[in-house]
Each structure stands twice: as C-alpha cells, then as structure tokens.
Amino acid sequence: MAAEKIIGRNIGNNSIDKASKGGGKINTQNANDKISTELWMQHFANALVNQNAIDEKTYKKLMAKISTEVNRRYSTH
C-alpha cells in the first residue's frame, strides 16, 4: 500500500511541475528568444571561468562567439 502511494506521486527531477519550498509553482518551460538564449549561454561561460575550467583569454573568445551565434540565429533576414 505505502509503495503504491510513493510510486504514484510525481516528485523529484522527473516531475513536470516543480514547487519551491515556499509552496509557489515554478514555471520550468524554456523561453525561446534572443535574450534568454544569450543569458543562458553567458551563464554557462561564466560558470566555466569561475570554476577555472577555462582561462580568461578563452572566456573572452567564448563570449564573442556566443554573441555572434545568438545574433546569427535570431537575425531577421
């Protein structure tokens, strides 16, 4: 009985709806626009440099490539 209740609930990383500890729902749907795409890519570049996975020179190159790629992907030609 108890196992059925636990298995039947949608909890953890595989559930669609996430709830913060405050009880409010968090929308986990991805936004597909230029600003959010660029911010996510910059976020990961910052994480790499902060963890010393890449050096400052590589970081600057990566940031330039991110800007170029986002502009190319979302150009209105």
Sequence and secondary structure as in RCSB ss.txt:
>XXXX:A:sequence
MAAEKIIGRNIGNNSIDKASKGGGKINTQNANDKISTELWMQHFANALVNQNAIDEKTYKKLMAKISTEVNRRYS
TH
>XXXX:A:secstr
 HHHHHHHS  STT S EE TTS EE      SHHHHHHHHHHHHHHHHHTTSS HHHHHHHHHHHHHHHHHHT 
  
